[in-house]
Amino acid sequence: MKTPEPIKRFADVFAELPGVGPRQALRIALYAVHRGRGFTEELMGAIAGLRSIKICRQCFNLHENQGELCEICADPSREQGIVAIVEKETDLLSMEKTGKFRGRYLVFGDMRKAGVLTSEQKIKLRILEEWIKNLPSGKAGEIVLALNPNPVGDVISSIVAEELRPFAERITRLGRGIPAGGEIEFADEETLGEAISRRN
């Protein structure tokens, strides 16, 4: 039996999404069809709504504001001299949920290769540097390297820290160690070692 062309096309497109393979994409297409026309219309509306999303020209976060800046970059109450560099938008959202960070961000992009910055990431660093130069002091008070604490994140953080050192009073990384509520007995060696070496 030949797969109907609309289902095949849907599956081909959805198979390109992260974490979705060809078989799962086909299942999604079949599920949508079986849910009926109402669900299909709702799905189409949700996808069409993504057309209104823009990328902030300063931090590269996604937004739907009228202007070119996201609501964080456009907010004068945010601490302008503190910038957190995150890998992706979901990292930014997680940090925002804590309510503990009141600075700006730079969404750096996917870090697939350790020790190599993509051309797009290099451009983002140039844009950040130019923005920092226009601050009253000409330097950021702090740049927080909020990249994942894994080997790739560690290497990229070192590269970025070296690049941005002339543009910041200080460069920090998120603290590491045993999470709140965790138990020393069940901590892995790397986590416990970090907790000991970064004790205060």
GROMACS elastic network, one bead per residue, 0.5 to 0.9 nm:
[ bonds ]
;  ai    aj funct       b0    kb
    2     5     6  0.85440   500
    3     6     6  0.85312   500
    3     7     6  0.68604   500
    3     8     6  0.62907   500
    4     7     6  0.55515   500
    4     8     6  0.63208   500
    4     9     6  0.87870   500
    5     9     6  0.60383   500
    5    10     6  0.85278   500
    6     9     6  0.51214   500
    6    10     6  0.61074   500
    6    11     6  0.85676   500
    7    10     6  0.51124   500
    7    11     6  0.61066   500
    7    12     6  0.85465   500
    7    26     6  0.72637   500
    7    29     6  0.59029   500
    7    30     6  0.73101   500
    7    33     6  0.85848   500
    8    11     6  0.51216   500
    8    12     6  0.60676   500
    8    13     6  0.87075   500
    8    26     6  0.73597   500
    8    29     6  0.82899   500
    9    12     6  0.50753   500
    9    13     6  0.63225   500
    9    14     6  0.86583   500
   10    13     6  0.53461   500
   10    14     6  0.61681   500
   10    15     6  0.84955   500
   10    25     6  0.76799   500
   10    26     6  0.77632   500
   10    28     6  0.88471   500
   10    29     6  0.63557   500
   11    14     6  0.51430   500
   11    15     6  0.58368   500
   11    16     6  0.88380   500
   11    21     6  0.89673   500
   11    22     6  0.65246   500
   11    23     6  0.81318   500
   11    24     6  0.82273   500
   11    27     6  0.81876   500
   11    28     6  0.76238   500
   11    29     6  0.61802   500
   12    15     6  0.53041   500
   12    16     6  0.70957   500
   12    22     6  0.69214   500
   12    25     6  0.73422   500
   12    26     6  0.81666   500
   13    16     6  0.57293   500
   13    17     6  0.76631   500
   13    25     6  0.81693   500
   14    17     6  0.54700   500
   14    18     6  0.89645   500
   14    20     6  0.69689   500
   14    21     6  0.80324   500
   14    22     6  0.78539   500
   14    24     6  0.87222   500
   14    25     6  0.54209   500
   14    26     6  0.83597   500
   14    28     6  0.84490   500
   14    29     6  0.86816   500
   15    18     6  0.79999   500
   15    19     6  0.84238   500
   15    20     6  0.53010   500
   15    23     6  0.80168   500
   15    24     6  0.75066   500
   15    25     6  0.52182   500
   15    26     6  0.81836   500
   16    19     6  0.85601   500
   16    20     6  0.69118   500
   16    21     6  0.73473   500
   16    22     6  0.82927   500
   16    25     6  0.88203   500
   17    20     6  0.55095   500
   17    21     6  0.78658   500
   17    25     6  0.88754   500
   18    21     6  0.82036   500
   20    23     6  0.81342   500
   20    24     6  0.59066   500
   20    25     6  0.61866   500
   21    24     6  0.53829   500
   21    25     6  0.60454   500
   21    26     6  0.86600   500
   22    25     6  0.50800   500
   22    26     6  0.62144   500
   22    27     6  0.87270   500
   23    26     6  0.51271   500
   23    27     6  0.63303   500
   23    28     6  0.87694   500
   24    28     6  0.62538   500
   24    29     6  0.86947   500
   25    28     6  0.50736   500
   25    29     6  0.63020   500
   25    30     6  0.87353   500
   26    29     6  0.50774   500
   26    30     6  0.62446   500
   26    31     6  0.85446   500
   27    30     6  0.51265   500
   27    31     6  0.60099   500
   27    32     6  0.85698   500
   28    31     6  0.50028   500
   28    32     6  0.61337   500
   28    33     6  0.86588   500
   29    32     6  0.51896   500
   29    33     6  0.63464   500
   29    34     6  0.87534   500
   30    33     6  0.51207   500
   30    34     6  0.61961   500
   30    35     6  0.86310   500
   31    34     6  0.51558   500
   31    35     6  0.61546   500
   31    36     6  0.89128   500
   32    35     6  0.51720   500
   32    36     6  0.68054   500
   32    37     6  0.84630   500
   32    39     6  0.67364   500
   32    40     6  0.60442   500
   32    43     6  0.82966   500
   33    36     6  0.55090   500
   33    37     6  0.73328   500
   33    39     6  0.82616   500
   33    40     6  0.70028   500
   34    37     6  0.86174   500
   35    38     6  0.76836   500
   35    39     6  0.58883   500
   35    40     6  0.75024   500
   36    39     6  0.56743   500
   36    40     6  0.64006   500
   36    41     6  0.88654   500
   37    41     6  0.60897   500
   37    42     6  0.85729   500
   38    41     6  0.52108   500
   38    42     6  0.62772   500
   38    43     6  0.86651   500
   39    43     6  0.60876   500
   39    44     6  0.85574   500
   40    43     6  0.50379   500
   40    44     6  0.61263   500
   40    45     6  0.85708   500
   41    44     6  0.50537   500
   41    45     6  0.61284   500
   41    46     6  0.86368   500
   42    45     6  0.50567   500
   42    46     6  0.61996   500
   42    47     6  0.86877   500
   43    46     6  0.51351   500
   43    47     6  0.62731   500
   43    48     6  0.85747   500
   44    47     6  0.51928   500
   44    48     6  0.60389   500
   44    49     6  0.85364   500
   45    48     6  0.50293   500
   45    49     6  0.60753   500
   45    50     6  0.89449   500
   46    49     6  0.51351   500
   46    50     6  0.69451   500
   47    50     6  0.54916   500
   47    51     6  0.77679   500
   48    51     6  0.57843   500
   48    52     6  0.82378   500
   49    52     6  0.59617   500
   49    53     6  0.77835   500
   50    53     6  0.54491   500
   50    54     6  0.89292   500
   51    54     6  0.80870   500
   52    63     6  0.85969   500
   52    64     6  0.63105   500
   53    62     6  0.64535   500
   53    63     6  0.56344   500
   53    64     6  0.50951   500
   53    65     6  0.85170   500
   54    60     6  0.89471   500
   54    61     6  0.83411   500
   54    62     6  0.56563   500
   54    63     6  0.53587   500
   54    64     6  0.59320   500
   54    65     6  0.79964   500
   54    68     6  0.77995   500
   54    69     6  0.89457   500
   54    70     6  0.85347   500
   55    58     6  0.87592   500
   55    59     6  0.82646   500
   55    60     6  0.52490   500
   55    61     6  0.56463   500
   55    63     6  0.62327   500
   55    64     6  0.85050   500
   55    68     6  0.76538   500
   55    69     6  0.79621   500
   55    70     6  0.77239   500
   56    59     6  0.56952   500
   56    61     6  0.53109   500
   56    62     6  0.61725   500
   56    63     6  0.67673   500
   56    67     6  0.88826   500
   56    68     6  0.57262   500
   56    70     6  0.52964   500
   56    73     6  0.81441   500
   57    60     6  0.58209   500
   57    61     6  0.83247   500
   57    68     6  0.60323   500
   57    69     6  0.61455   500
   57    70     6  0.83059   500
   57   127     6  0.89252   500
   58    61     6  0.82635   500
   58    68     6  0.84367   500
   58    69     6  0.67886   500
   58    70     6  0.83811   500
   58    73     6  0.72391   500
   58   105     6  0.88044   500
   58   106     6  0.76689   500
   58   124     6  0.85826   500
   58   127     6  0.72042   500
   58   128     6  0.73485   500
   58   131     6  0.79305   500
   59    62     6  0.89483   500
   59    69     6  0.82313   500
   59    70     6  0.80467   500
   59    73     6  0.73484   500
   59   104     6  0.77795   500
   59   105     6  0.57754   500
   59   107     6  0.59188   500
   59   108     6  0.84714   500
   59   124     6  0.81523   500
   59   127     6  0.87817   500
   59   128     6  0.78830   500
   60    69     6  0.88836   500
   60    70     6  0.84238   500
   60    89     6  0.88007   500
   60   105     6  0.85674   500
   60   106     6  0.65069   500
   60   107     6  0.55276   500
   60   108     6  0.78873   500
   60   124     6  0.82872   500
   61    69     6  0.87673   500
   61    70     6  0.67101   500
   61    72     6  0.89687   500
   61    88     6  0.84341   500
   61    89     6  0.63126   500
   61    92     6  0.83549   500
   61   105     6  0.81291   500
   61   106     6  0.75147   500
   61   107     6  0.60445   500
   62    70     6  0.69333   500
   62    89     6  0.74302   500
   63    68     6  0.88585   500
   63    69     6  0.78016   500
   63    70     6  0.52278   500
   63    71     6  0.73154   500
   64    67     6  0.84829   500
   64    70     6  0.73875   500
   64    71     6  0.87057   500
   65    68     6  0.72982   500
   65    69     6  0.70768   500
   65    70     6  0.62396   500
   65    71     6  0.69423   500
   66    69     6  0.82874   500
   67    70     6  0.78964   500
   69    72     6  0.78749   500
   69    73     6  0.58471   500
   69    74     6  0.57826   500
   70    73     6  0.54674   500
   70    74     6  0.60988   500
   70    75     6  0.85596   500
   71    74     6  0.50487   500
   71    75     6  0.59542   500
   72    75     6  0.52088   500
   72    76     6  0.84919   500
   72    78     6  0.71921   500
   72   103     6  0.84708   500
   72   104     6  0.67121   500
   72   105     6  0.82517   500
   73    76     6  0.77712   500
   73    78     6  0.78243   500
   73    80     6  0.85831   500
   73   104     6  0.64933   500
   73   105     6  0.81628   500
   74    77     6  0.89822   500
   74    78     6  0.86889   500
   75    78     6  0.58333   500
   76    79     6  0.79058   500
   76    80     6  0.79594   500
   77    80     6  0.83557   500
   77   102     6  0.83713   500
   78    81     6  0.89630   500
   78    82     6  0.88446   500
   78   102     6  0.54078   500
   78   103     6  0.53153   500
   78   104     6  0.68521   500
   79    82     6  0.59031   500
   79    83     6  0.84337   500
   79   102     6  0.58486   500
   79   104     6  0.68847   500
   80    83     6  0.74808   500
   80   102     6  0.88239   500
   80   103     6  0.60146   500
   80   104     6  0.63630   500
   80   135     6  0.80990   500
   80   140     6  0.80342   500
   80   141     6  0.87855   500
   81   103     6  0.71500   500
   81   104     6  0.79268   500
   81   132     6  0.78613   500
   81   135     6  0.74779   500
   81   137     6  0.89980   500
   81   139     6  0.75506   500
   81   141     6  0.50402   500
   81   142     6  0.66089   500
   81   143     6  0.83140   500
   81   168     6  0.89150   500
   82   102     6  0.80778   500
   82   104     6  0.61683   500
   82   105     6  0.82941   500
   82   140     6  0.60844   500
   82   141     6  0.57390   500
   82   143     6  0.58431   500
   82   144     6  0.75577   500
   83   103     6  0.56497   500
   83   105     6  0.51064   500
   83   106     6  0.70189   500
   83   140     6  0.74866   500
   83   141     6  0.84893   500
   83   142     6  0.64882   500
   83   144     6  0.60681   500
   83   145     6  0.85904   500
   84    92     6  0.87224   500
   84   101     6  0.86954   500
   84   103     6  0.71738   500
   84   104     6  0.62724   500
   84   106     6  0.62710   500
   84   107     6  0.85886   500
   84   142     6  0.84035   500
   84   143     6  0.57943   500
   84   145     6  0.59614   500
   84   146     6  0.60387   500
   85    92     6  0.88112   500
   85   104     6  0.87399   500
   85   105     6  0.56692   500
   85   107     6  0.61371   500
   85   108     6  0.64082   500
   85   143     6  0.73825   500
   85   144     6  0.61471   500
   85   145     6  0.51767   500
   85   146     6  0.54799   500
   85   147     6  0.69446   500
   86    89     6  0.76426   500
   86    90     6  0.89655   500
   86    91     6  0.61511   500
   86    92     6  0.64048   500
   86   105     6  0.70848   500
   86   106     6  0.61974   500
   86   107     6  0.51547   500
   86   108     6  0.58335   500
   86   109     6  0.78379   500
   86   144     6  0.87301   500
   86   145     6  0.70032   500
   86   146     6  0.51468   500
   86   147     6  0.54357   500
   86   148     6  0.83554   500
   87    90     6  0.84812   500
   87    91     6  0.67204   500
   87    92     6  0.82671   500
   87   106     6  0.82869   500
   87   107     6  0.56235   500
   87   110     6  0.59850   500
   87   111     6  0.71770   500
   87   146     6  0.77802   500
   87   147     6  0.59918   500
   87   148     6  0.78516   500
   87   153     6  0.89407   500
   88    91     6  0.54402   500
   88    92     6  0.67335   500
   88    93     6  0.89912   500
   88   107     6  0.55491   500
   88   108     6  0.66274   500
   88   109     6  0.56052   500
   88   110     6  0.67974   500
   89    92     6  0.50107   500
   89    93     6  0.62445   500
   89    94     6  0.86606   500
   89   107     6  0.64592   500
   89   109     6  0.86102   500
   90    94     6  0.61694   500
   90    95     6  0.86735   500
   91    94     6  0.50807   500
   91    95     6  0.62978   500
   91    96     6  0.86321   500
   91   107     6  0.87153   500
   91   146     6  0.83984   500
   91   147     6  0.85810   500
   92    95     6  0.51849   500
   92    96     6  0.61582   500
   92    97     6  0.86776   500
   92   105     6  0.75156   500
   92   106     6  0.88591   500
   92   107     6  0.76285   500
   93    96     6  0.50306   500
   93    97     6  0.61977   500
   93    98     6  0.89743   500
   94    97     6  0.52003   500
   94    98     6  0.68749   500
   95    98     6  0.54900   500
   95    99     6  0.72211   500
   95   100     6  0.75157   500
   95   101     6  0.68622   500
   96    99     6  0.54513   500
   96   100     6  0.73732   500
   96   101     6  0.67201   500
   96   102     6  0.83393   500
   97   100     6  0.82001   500
   98   101     6  0.74662   500
   99   102     6  0.75027   500
  101   104     6  0.84917   500
  106   124     6  0.79133   500
  106   125     6  0.86508   500
  106   128     6  0.76481   500
  107   124     6  0.85165   500
  108   111     6  0.83470   500
  108   120     6  0.86851   500
  108   121     6  0.60702   500
  108   124     6  0.70262   500
  108   125     6  0.83218   500
  109   118     6  0.89617   500
  109   120     6  0.82779   500
  109   121     6  0.68376   500
  111   114     6  0.72194   500
  111   116     6  0.83435   500
  111   117     6  0.78028   500
  111   118     6  0.84312   500
  111   152     6  0.71765   500
  111   153     6  0.75929   500
  111   156     6  0.79008   500
  112   116     6  0.84929   500
  112   152     6  0.77495   500
  113   116     6  0.56997   500
  113   117     6  0.78263   500
  113   118     6  0.89079   500
  113   152     6  0.69887   500
  113   156     6  0.89059   500
  114   117     6  0.82915   500
  114   151     6  0.75141   500
  114   153     6  0.76181   500
  114   154     6  0.85979   500
  114   155     6  0.61061   500
  114   156     6  0.64948   500
  115   152     6  0.73727   500
  115   155     6  0.57268   500
  115   156     6  0.58507   500
  115   158     6  0.89280   500
  115   159     6  0.73644   500
  116   155     6  0.88793   500
  116   156     6  0.74283   500
  116   159     6  0.86890   500
  117   120     6  0.79887   500
  117   121     6  0.58948   500
  117   122     6  0.64342   500
  117   156     6  0.75762   500
  117   159     6  0.84999   500
  117   160     6  0.89762   500
  118   121     6  0.51226   500
  118   122     6  0.63597   500
  118   123     6  0.87370   500
  119   122     6  0.50887   500
  119   123     6  0.63167   500
  119   124     6  0.87302   500
  120   123     6  0.51178   500
  120   124     6  0.63008   500
  120   125     6  0.87965   500
  121   125     6  0.62952   500
  121   126     6  0.87400   500
  122   125     6  0.51453   500
  122   126     6  0.63797   500
  122   127     6  0.87872   500
  123   126     6  0.50714   500
  123   127     6  0.62790   500
  123   128     6  0.86703   500
  124   127     6  0.50959   500
  124   128     6  0.62174   500
  124   129     6  0.86165   500
  125   128     6  0.50255   500
  125   129     6  0.60966   500
  125   130     6  0.86344   500
  125   160     6  0.82487   500
  125   163     6  0.83333   500
  125   164     6  0.80867   500
  126   129     6  0.50380   500
  126   130     6  0.62051   500
  126   131     6  0.86090   500
  127   130     6  0.51886   500
  127   131     6  0.62241   500
  127   132     6  0.86847   500
  128   131     6  0.50500   500
  128   132     6  0.61529   500
  128   133     6  0.86583   500
  129   132     6  0.50830   500
  129   133     6  0.62188   500
  129   134     6  0.88628   500
  129   139     6  0.89326   500
  129   164     6  0.74756   500
  129   167     6  0.67923   500
  130   133     6  0.51416   500
  130   134     6  0.66637   500
  131   134     6  0.53855   500
  131   135     6  0.69801   500
  131   138     6  0.89681   500
  132   135     6  0.53026   500
  132   136     6  0.88286   500
  132   137     6  0.86426   500
  132   138     6  0.59712   500
  132   139     6  0.56719   500
  132   140     6  0.59885   500
  132   167     6  0.68397   500
  132   168     6  0.84477   500
  133   136     6  0.81091   500
  133   137     6  0.79085   500
  133   139     6  0.62389   500
  133   140     6  0.84452   500
  133   167     6  0.75349   500
  134   137     6  0.80267   500
  134   138     6  0.58531   500
  134   139     6  0.83557   500
  135   139     6  0.65373   500
  135   140     6  0.74734   500
  136   139     6  0.79045   500
  137   140     6  0.76527   500
  137   141     6  0.87645   500
  138   167     6  0.74493   500
  138   168     6  0.87633   500
  139   142     6  0.85952   500
  139   166     6  0.79309   500
  139   168     6  0.50905   500
  139   169     6  0.66044   500
  140   143     6  0.67288   500
  140   167     6  0.61687   500
  140   169     6  0.61888   500
  140   170     6  0.79950   500
  141   167     6  0.88723   500
  141   168     6  0.58085   500
  141   169     6  0.50166   500
  141   170     6  0.64718   500
  141   171     6  0.86756   500
  142   168     6  0.58151   500
  142   169     6  0.59247   500
  142   171     6  0.56464   500
  142   172     6  0.72137   500
  143   161     6  0.85808   500
  143   164     6  0.83130   500
  143   167     6  0.88612   500
  143   168     6  0.64431   500
  143   169     6  0.82218   500
  143   170     6  0.65370   500
  143   172     6  0.62884   500
  143   173     6  0.84651   500
  144   147     6  0.88414   500
  144   170     6  0.86269   500
  144   171     6  0.59203   500
  144   173     6  0.54468   500
  144   174     6  0.70738   500
  145   148     6  0.89575   500
  145   157     6  0.63136   500
  145   160     6  0.82457   500
  145   161     6  0.78237   500
  145   171     6  0.72728   500
  145   172     6  0.60424   500
  145   174     6  0.68255   500
  146   149     6  0.85542   500
  146   153     6  0.89781   500
  146   157     6  0.85643   500
  146   172     6  0.85142   500
  146   173     6  0.59816   500
  146   174     6  0.57177   500
  147   150     6  0.85036   500
  147   153     6  0.54893   500
  147   154     6  0.77552   500
  147   156     6  0.83396   500
  147   157     6  0.69686   500
  147   173     6  0.79066   500
  147   174     6  0.80351   500
  148   151     6  0.86718   500
  148   152     6  0.81066   500
  148   153     6  0.52038   500
  148   154     6  0.76924   500
  148   174     6  0.89765   500
  149   152     6  0.81104   500
  149   153     6  0.56888   500
  149   154     6  0.62232   500
  149   174     6  0.85635   500
  149   176     6  0.78851   500
  150   153     6  0.51809   500
  150   154     6  0.59709   500
  150   155     6  0.86714   500
  151   154     6  0.50955   500
  151   155     6  0.62811   500
  151   156     6  0.86613   500
  152   155     6  0.53084   500
  152   156     6  0.61560   500
  152   157     6  0.83985   500
  153   156     6  0.52191   500
  153   157     6  0.58384   500
  153   158     6  0.85607   500
  154   157     6  0.50891   500
  154   158     6  0.63129   500
  154   159     6  0.88371   500
  155   158     6  0.52053   500
  155   159     6  0.64495   500
  155   160     6  0.87673   500
  156   159     6  0.50638   500
  156   160     6  0.60928   500
  156   161     6  0.84262   500
  157   160     6  0.51245   500
  157   161     6  0.58918   500
  157   162     6  0.85159   500
  157   173     6  0.83643   500
  158   161     6  0.51124   500
  158   162     6  0.62178   500
  158   163     6  0.86538   500
  159   162     6  0.53117   500
  159   163     6  0.63221   500
  159   164     6  0.87849   500
  160   163     6  0.50159   500
  160   164     6  0.60772   500
  160   165     6  0.83551   500
  161   164     6  0.52415   500
  161   165     6  0.57252   500
  161   171     6  0.67202   500
  161   172     6  0.87067   500
  162   165     6  0.53573   500
  162   166     6  0.82850   500
  163   166     6  0.75128   500
  163   167     6  0.85289   500
  164   167     6  0.52834   500
  164   168     6  0.66583   500
  164   171     6  0.82828   500
  165   168     6  0.56425   500
  165   169     6  0.78956   500
  165   170     6  0.76150   500
  165   171     6  0.71501   500
  166   169     6  0.81006   500
  167   170     6  0.88338   500
  168   171     6  0.65716   500
  172   175     6  0.87568   500
  173   176     6  0.87063   500
  175   194     6  0.89525   500
  175   195     6  0.87697   500
  175   198     6  0.77849   500
  176   179     6  0.81809   500
  176   191     6  0.72744   500
  176   194     6  0.62453   500
  176   195     6  0.64108   500
  176   198     6  0.76190   500
  177   187     6  0.89692   500
  177   190     6  0.86748   500
  177   191     6  0.52230   500
  177   192     6  0.62066   500
  177   193     6  0.78357   500
  177   194     6  0.54693   500
  177   196     6  0.78532   500
  177   198     6  0.77956   500
  177   199     6  0.87822   500
  178   181     6  0.82447   500
  178   182     6  0.59448   500
  178   183     6  0.73926   500
  178   184     6  0.72263   500
  178   187     6  0.67827   500
  178   191     6  0.62362   500
  178   192     6  0.64657   500
  178   194     6  0.84356   500
  178   195     6  0.62143   500
  179   182     6  0.52290   500
  179   183     6  0.83554   500
  180   183     6  0.86605   500
  182   185     6  0.88059   500
  182   186     6  0.76351   500
  182   187     6  0.75177   500
  183   186     6  0.55894   500
  183   187     6  0.64627   500
  184   187     6  0.51631   500
  184   188     6  0.85021   500
  184   192     6  0.71531   500
  185   188     6  0.84534   500
  187   190     6  0.82049   500
  187   191     6  0.62446   500
  187   192     6  0.59231   500
  188   191     6  0.54734   500
  188   192     6  0.61834   500
  188   193     6  0.85039   500
  189   192     6  0.51765   500
  189   193     6  0.58650   500
  189   194     6  0.84893   500
  190   193     6  0.50720   500
  190   194     6  0.61594   500
  190   195     6  0.85844   500
  191   194     6  0.51818   500
  191   195     6  0.61953   500
  191   196     6  0.87537   500
  192   196     6  0.62402   500
  192   197     6  0.86687   500
  193   196     6  0.51966   500
  193   197     6  0.61692   500
  193   198     6  0.84843   500
  194   197     6  0.51998   500
  194   198     6  0.59169   500
  194   199     6  0.82932   500
  195   198     6  0.53359   500
  195   199     6  0.59078   500
  196   199     6  0.52254   500
  196   200     6  0.89653   500
  197   200     6  0.89920   500
